[in-house]
Amino acid sequence: MNKLILTSASIMALGLVSPAAAQSVGDVNSASPTCDNLGGGNCSDIDQAGNGNDAQVNQGPGIENVSDIDQNGDNNTAIVTQGHTPEGTLNYSRPANESVILQDGDNSYAAVTQTGQDAPTRDNDSTIEQYSGENGPTFVIADRIADLPAGPIEPAINTGAASATNAAIVRQSAGVDNTSLIRQGTSGSSVSGNFAYVEQVGSGSDAAIYQTGNDNTAIIDESGEDLVDSNNDALIIQSNDRNFADVDQDGSDLLITVNQSGTDNVALVMDQEGFNNAVAINQIGNLNYTEINDQNGSNGTATITQNGEYDTALVGQGGNNNNTTITQNGDHGVGSGEPGPDQGPNNIALSHQAGEDNLSMISQTGATNFARVEQLGQGDVSNVMQNGTGLTAMVTQN
């Protein structure tokens, strides 16, 4: 078993973030809940400073639980609902569930819901930190969910007509050792318009979402419910404005990392399955689109780096030991004035591999280039390099 951990070293090794940003990845349990050494179960600690704040807990049956809610500001909402049902006398070493919510500013919305049952060691863990500032713009949470570019989700928590400056929703459900961190803004640097959603279900998954820009949406869905040890990790970092990331994986020892430091980017990992596969998407430029439509099999990697604007990368991989690397450096409309949203994509790179031990590399610098690679055999290697304008390359290997 190879347990993937979202540590500073592992994220930096993928080349996704700077050392300063990577330093924050491994601190999922940065906030410390109260009520140490429970042993008997439950316990809730709520601190509120401000007006119109709403805190709900409802921990249900079970051992351990714990919940720590801190609200500093006005009109914040925190809803936890944990519920753990152990069988017999088990030796828990905290947490079995456990939730921390910190809301600093106005109009933040946080909801957790963990469940979990029959954990031999520990079940679930959730930390939500929201820094929303004073009287920031709000959005209706249900409307944001209904209008998602990748289609609406069905959260376990009914948000009703609630509106928020920032909203974070976690589910987790039955599982062993799931961990989730959502951080919107930082202490002393407030943000607005962000929506983060995590739903894990299975065994041993870690999820982390960092939103330090405005008007971003991040969604992580990890299943693994039929596996004894799924050990899947997902990380989304959105440090600029109006980015969208939606990732979905169900297998064992899978890793997805998305870094969006530009604006108006879209990153979709529609389906990653199998064993020991990894996806790394780095969108440094603006208005780029990446879609990993299907990666299954084992020991596959897909690495996408988009430094320019209006670039599109599409990847699909099946089979074992296949690797795809796409780098796009172009700027839309070079030599034709300021680009507009109706001009269509700039560089387009498509890579489809369905055999085994294949390698596809695509590098595009310039504008309006097109590259398509399809490798269906075994041991195929393709290296496409485009430097110019209006270039076309098509590779098919069986």
C-alpha positions as CSV (number, residue, x, y, z in Angstrom):
1,M,0.0,0.0,0.0
2,N,1.3,3.4,-1.0
3,K,-0.5,6.1,1.0
4,L,-0.3,9.5,-0.7
5,I,0.0,12.4,1.6
6,L,-0.5,16.1,0.8
7,T,2.8,17.3,2.2
8,S,4.9,20.3,1.2
9,A,7.6,18.2,-0.3
10,S,5.2,16.1,-2.5
11,I,3.4,19.1,-3.8
12,M,6.6,21.0,-4.6
13,A,7.9,17.9,-6.4
14,L,5.0,18.1,-8.8
15,G,6.0,21.7,-9.6
16,L,2.6,23.0,-8.8
17,V,3.3,25.7,-6.2
18,S,6.0,27.8,-4.7
19,P,7.8,26.8,-1.5
20,A,5.8,29.4,0.4
21,A,2.4,28.1,-0.9
22,A,3.5,24.5,-0.4
23,Q,4.3,25.1,3.2
24,S,0.6,25.5,4.0
25,V,-0.5,22.2,2.3
26,G,0.3,19.8,5.1
27,D,-1.4,21.7,8.0
28,V,-4.8,20.2,7.7
29,N,-5.1,20.0,11.4
30,S,-3.9,23.6,12.0
31,A,-6.8,24.5,14.3
32,S,-6.9,22.6,17.6
33,P,-10.3,21.6,19.0
34,T,-11.0,21.8,22.7
35,C,-12.2,19.0,25.1
36,D,-9.0,17.0,25.1
37,N,-8.9,13.3,26.0
38,L,-12.6,12.7,25.7
39,G,-12.8,8.9,26.0
40,G,-16.6,9.1,26.6
41,G,-17.8,11.0,23.5
42,N,-19.4,14.2,22.2
43,C,-18.5,17.7,23.5
44,S,-19.1,21.0,21.7
45,D,-17.3,24.4,22.1
46,I,-18.9,27.5,20.5
47,D,-17.5,31.0,20.7
48,Q,-19.5,33.8,19.1
49,A,-18.6,37.5,18.9
50,G,-20.9,39.7,16.8
51,N,-24.6,39.8,15.8
52,G,-26.9,37.4,14.0
53,N,-24.6,34.4,14.1
54,D,-26.1,30.9,13.9
55,A,-24.3,27.8,15.2
56,Q,-25.8,24.3,15.1
57,V,-24.1,21.0,16.1
58,N,-26.2,17.9,16.7
59,Q,-23.5,15.2,17.1
60,G,-25.7,12.1,17.6
61,P,-24.7,8.7,19.0
62,G,-21.2,7.5,19.2
63,I,-17.8,7.9,20.9
64,E,-15.5,11.0,20.6
65,N,-17.2,13.4,18.0
66,V,-16.1,16.9,19.3
67,S,-16.9,20.1,17.5
68,D,-15.3,23.5,17.8
69,I,-17.0,26.6,16.3
70,D,-15.6,30.1,16.4
71,Q,-17.6,33.0,14.8
72,N,-16.2,36.5,14.8
73,G,-18.4,38.9,12.9
74,D,-22.1,39.1,11.8
75,N,-24.6,36.8,10.2
76,N,-22.4,33.7,10.0
77,T,-23.9,30.2,9.8
78,A,-22.2,27.0,11.0
79,I,-23.9,23.6,10.8
80,V,-22.0,20.4,11.8
81,T,-24.1,17.1,12.4
82,Q,-21.5,14.3,13.0
83,G,-23.0,11.1,14.3
84,H,-20.7,8.0,14.8
85,T,-21.9,4.5,15.6
86,P,-19.2,2.3,17.0
87,E,-19.6,-1.4,17.8
88,G,-18.2,-2.6,21.1
89,T,-15.4,-0.9,23.0
90,L,-12.9,0.6,20.6
91,N,-9.8,2.5,21.4
92,Y,-10.1,5.8,19.7
93,S,-7.1,8.1,19.5
94,R,-9.1,11.2,18.3
95,P,-10.7,12.0,16.1
96,A,-13.7,9.8,15.4
97,N,-15.5,12.5,13.5
98,E,-14.3,15.9,15.0
99,S,-14.9,19.2,13.2
100,V,-13.4,22.7,13.4
101,I,-15.1,25.8,11.9
102,L,-13.5,29.2,12.1
103,Q,-15.5,32.2,10.6
104,D,-13.9,35.6,10.7
105,G,-16.0,38.3,9.0
106,D,-19.6,38.5,7.9
107,N,-22.0,36.2,6.0
108,S,-20.0,33.0,5.9
109,Y,-21.7,29.7,5.6
110,A,-20.2,26.4,6.7
111,A,-21.7,22.9,6.9
112,V,-20.0,19.6,7.6
113,T,-22.0,16.3,8.1
114,Q,-19.5,13.4,8.7
115,T,-21.3,10.1,9.8
116,G,-18.6,7.4,9.8
117,Q,-19.0,4.0,11.6
118,D,-17.1,1.0,13.0
119,A,-13.7,2.7,12.7
120,P,-10.8,0.5,14.0
121,T,-8.7,3.6,14.5
122,R,-10.3,6.9,13.5
123,D,-13.1,8.3,11.3
124,N,-13.3,11.5,9.4
125,D,-11.9,15.0,10.3
126,S,-12.9,18.4,9.0
127,T,-11.5,21.9,9.2
128,I,-13.1,24.9,7.6
129,E,-11.6,28.4,7.9
130,Q,-13.4,31.4,6.3
131,Y,-12.2,35.0,6.3
132,S,-15.0,37.0,4.7
133,G,-14.3,40.6,5.8
134,E,-17.1,43.1,6.6
135,N,-20.4,43.3,4.5
136,G,-19.0,41.7,1.4
137,P,-21.2,40.8,-1.6
138,T,-23.2,37.6,-1.2
139,F,-24.6,34.9,-3.5
140,V,-27.4,32.4,-3.1
141,I,-25.8,29.1,-2.5
142,A,-28.5,27.0,-4.2
143,D,-28.2,29.1,-7.3
144,R,-24.4,28.6,-7.4
145,I,-24.9,24.8,-7.1
146,A,-27.6,24.7,-9.9
147,D,-25.4,26.7,-12.3
148,L,-22.1,24.8,-12.1
149,P,-20.4,24.5,-15.5
150,A,-19.9,20.7,-15.0
151,G,-23.6,20.3,-13.9
152,P,-25.3,20.6,-10.5
153,I,-24.3,18.6,-7.5
154,E,-26.6,17.1,-4.9
155,P,-25.1,18.0,-1.5
156,A,-26.2,16.1,1.5
157,I,-27.0,19.4,3.2
158,N,-30.0,21.4,2.0
159,T,-28.9,25.0,2.0
160,G,-32.4,26.3,1.3
161,A,-32.5,30.0,0.4
162,A,-29.3,30.8,2.3
163,S,-26.9,33.3,0.9
164,A,-23.3,33.8,1.8
165,T,-20.1,35.8,1.1
166,N,-18.2,32.5,1.1
167,A,-19.7,29.0,1.4
168,A,-18.0,25.7,2.3
169,I,-19.8,22.3,2.4
170,V,-18.2,18.9,3.4
171,R,-19.8,15.5,3.5
172,Q,-17.3,12.6,4.1
173,S,-19.9,9.9,5.2
174,A,-18.7,6.4,6.2
175,G,-15.0,5.9,6.0
176,V,-11.7,5.4,7.8
177,D,-9.3,8.3,8.4
178,N,-10.8,10.8,5.9
179,T,-9.4,14.3,6.3
180,S,-10.8,17.5,4.8
181,L,-9.5,21.1,4.9
182,I,-11.2,24.1,3.3
183,R,-9.6,27.5,3.7
184,Q,-11.2,30.6,2.1
185,G,-9.0,33.7,2.6
186,T,-6.3,34.1,5.2
187,S,-6.1,35.9,8.5
188,G,-5.8,39.6,7.6
189,S,-6.8,39.0,4.0
190,S,-10.5,38.6,3.3
191,V,-12.1,37.1,0.2
192,S,-15.6,36.9,-1.2
193,G,-17.7,34.9,-3.7
194,N,-16.0,31.5,-3.1
195,F,-17.7,28.2,-3.0
196,A,-16.0,24.9,-1.9
197,Y,-17.5,21.5,-1.8
198,V,-16.0,18.1,-0.7
199,E,-17.7,14.7,-0.6
200,Q,-15.4,11.8,0.2
201,V,-17.5,8.7,1.3
202,G,-14.7,6.0,1.1
203,S,-11.7,4.9,3.1
204,G,-8.6,7.0,3.8
205,S,-9.0,9.9,1.5
206,D,-7.6,13.4,2.0
207,A,-8.9,16.6,0.4
208,A,-7.7,20.2,0.7
209,I,-9.1,23.4,-0.9
210,Y,-7.3,26.8,-0.7
211,Q,-9.2,29.8,-2.1
212,T,-7.3,33.1,-1.6
213,G,-8.9,34.9,-4.6
214,N,-12.5,35.9,-5.2
215,D,-15.4,34.3,-7.0
216,N,-13.8,30.8,-7.3
217,T,-15.5,27.4,-7.2
218,A,-13.8,24.2,-6.2
219,I,-15.4,20.7,-6.0
220,I,-13.7,17.5,-4.9
221,D,-15.5,14.1,-5.1
222,E,-13.7,11.0,-3.9
223,S,-15.4,7.7,-3.4
224,G,-13.5,4.5,-2.7
225,E,-16.4,3.2,-0.7
226,D,-15.9,-0.5,-1.9
227,L,-12.2,-0.5,-1.1
228,V,-10.5,-1.4,2.1
229,D,-7.7,1.2,1.5
230,S,-8.5,3.7,-1.2
231,N,-5.9,6.3,0.0
232,N,-6.8,9.0,-2.5
233,D,-5.7,12.6,-2.2
234,A,-6.9,15.8,-3.9
235,L,-5.7,19.3,-3.6
236,I,-7.1,22.5,-5.3
237,I,-5.4,25.9,-4.9
238,Q,-7.1,29.0,-6.3
239,S,-5.1,32.1,-5.7
240,N,-6.7,34.4,-8.2
241,D,-10.2,35.2,-9.3
242,R,-13.1,33.5,-11.1
243,N,-11.5,30.0,-11.4
244,F,-13.5,26.7,-11.6
245,A,-12.1,23.3,-10.6
246,D,-14.1,20.0,-10.4
247,V,-12.3,16.8,-9.8
248,D,-13.6,13.2,-9.3
249,Q,-11.7,10.1,-8.5
250,D,-12.6,6.5,-7.4
251,G,-9.8,4.0,-7.0
252,S,-6.7,3.4,-4.9
253,D,-3.6,5.6,-4.3
254,L,-4.8,8.3,-6.7
255,L,-3.6,11.9,-6.6
256,I,-5.1,15.0,-8.2
257,T,-3.5,18.5,-7.8
258,V,-4.9,21.6,-9.4
259,N,-3.2,25.0,-9.1
260,Q,-5.0,28.0,-10.6
261,S,-3.0,31.2,-10.1
262,G,-4.4,32.9,-13.2
263,T,-8.0,34.1,-13.7
264,D,-11.1,32.6,-15.4
265,N,-9.6,29.2,-15.8
266,V,-11.5,25.9,-15.9
267,A,-10.0,22.5,-14.8
268,L,-12.0,19.3,-14.9
269,V,-11.0,15.8,-14.0
270,M,-14.1,14.0,-14.9
271,D,-13.1,10.5,-13.9
272,Q,-9.8,9.1,-12.5
273,E,-9.9,5.5,-11.5
274,G,-7.6,2.5,-11.1
275,F,-4.4,2.3,-9.1
276,N,-1.6,4.8,-8.4
277,N,-2.6,7.3,-11.1
278,A,-1.8,11.0,-10.8
279,V,-3.0,14.2,-12.4
280,A,-1.3,17.6,-12.1
281,I,-2.9,20.7,-13.6
282,N,-1.2,24.1,-13.4
283,Q,-3.0,27.1,-14.9
284,I,-0.8,30.1,-14.6
285,G,-2.3,32.1,-17.4
286,N,-5.9,33.2,-17.9
287,L,-9.0,31.9,-19.6
288,N,-7.5,28.4,-20.1
289,Y,-9.4,25.1,-20.2
290,T,-8.2,21.6,-19.2
291,E,-10.3,18.4,-19.2
292,I,-9.0,15.0,-18.1
293,N,-12.0,13.0,-19.4
294,D,-10.9,9.5,-18.3
295,Q,-7.8,8.1,-16.7
296,N,-7.9,4.6,-15.5
297,G,-5.6,1.6,-15.4
298,S,-2.5,1.9,-13.2
299,N,0.6,4.0,-12.9
300,G,-0.5,6.7,-15.3
301,T,0.3,10.4,-15.1
302,A,-1.2,13.5,-16.8
303,T,0.6,16.8,-16.3
304,I,-0.8,19.9,-17.8
305,T,0.8,23.4,-17.7
306,Q,-0.9,26.4,-19.2
307,N,1.1,29.6,-19.1
308,G,-0.8,31.5,-21.8
309,E,-4.4,32.5,-22.5
310,Y,-7.3,30.8,-24.2
311,D,-5.5,27.4,-24.4
312,T,-7.3,24.1,-24.4
313,A,-5.9,20.7,-23.3
314,L,-7.9,17.5,-23.4
315,V,-6.6,14.1,-22.2
316,G,-8.0,10.6,-22.0
317,Q,-5.9,7.6,-20.8
318,G,-6.7,3.9,-20.3
319,G,-4.3,1.0,-19.8
320,N,-1.2,0.9,-17.6
321,N,2.0,3.0,-17.4
322,N,0.9,5.7,-19.8
323,N,2.1,9.3,-19.4
324,T,1.0,12.5,-20.9
325,T,2.7,16.0,-20.6
326,I,1.2,19.1,-22.2
327,T,2.7,22.5,-22.0
328,Q,1.0,25.5,-23.6
329,N,2.6,29.0,-23.7
330,G,0.6,30.8,-26.3
331,D,-1.4,34.0,-26.2
332,H,-4.7,34.2,-28.1
333,G,-4.8,36.7,-30.9
334,V,-1.1,37.4,-31.1
335,G,-0.7,40.3,-33.5
336,S,-4.4,40.9,-33.8
337,G,-5.1,43.2,-30.9
338,E,-6.9,42.4,-27.6
339,P,-8.5,39.0,-27.5
340,G,-12.2,38.7,-26.8
341,P,-14.3,35.9,-25.4
342,D,-15.9,35.2,-28.8
343,Q,-12.6,34.4,-30.6
344,G,-12.6,30.8,-29.7
345,P,-9.7,28.8,-28.2
346,N,-6.0,29.5,-28.9
347,N,-3.8,26.5,-28.9
348,I,-5.5,23.1,-28.7
349,A,-3.8,19.9,-27.5
350,L,-5.5,16.5,-27.5
351,S,-3.9,13.3,-26.2
352,H,-5.6,9.9,-26.1
353,Q,-3.7,6.8,-25.0
354,A,-5.3,3.3,-24.5
355,G,-2.4,0.9,-24.6
356,E,0.4,0.4,-22.2
357,D,3.8,2.0,-21.5
358,N,3.1,4.9,-23.9
359,L,4.5,8.4,-23.6
360,S,2.9,11.5,-25.1
361,M,4.5,15.0,-24.9
362,I,3.0,18.1,-26.5
363,S,4.6,21.6,-26.2
364,Q,2.9,24.6,-27.9
365,T,4.3,28.1,-28.1
366,G,2.6,30.7,-30.3
367,A,-1.0,31.0,-31.3
368,T,-3.8,28.9,-32.9
369,N,-1.8,25.7,-33.0
370,F,-3.5,22.3,-33.1
371,A,-2.0,19.0,-31.9
372,R,-3.6,15.6,-31.7
373,V,-1.9,12.4,-30.5
374,E,-3.6,9.0,-30.4
375,Q,-1.6,6.0,-29.2
376,L,-3.3,2.6,-28.8
377,G,-0.4,0.2,-28.8
378,Q,2.4,-0.6,-26.4
379,G,5.6,1.3,-25.8
380,D,4.7,4.1,-28.2
381,V,6.5,7.5,-27.8
382,S,5.4,10.8,-29.3
383,N,7.0,14.3,-28.9
384,V,5.2,17.2,-30.6
385,M,6.8,20.6,-30.4
386,Q,5.0,23.6,-32.0
387,N,6.6,27.1,-32.1
388,G,4.7,29.4,-34.3
389,T,1.2,30.3,-35.6
390,G,-1.5,28.1,-37.1
391,L,0.5,24.8,-37.0
392,T,-1.1,21.4,-37.1
393,A,0.3,18.1,-36.0
394,M,-1.5,14.7,-35.9
395,V,0.0,11.5,-34.6
396,T,-1.6,8.1,-34.6
397,Q,0.3,5.0,-33.4
398,N,-1.2,1.5,-32.9
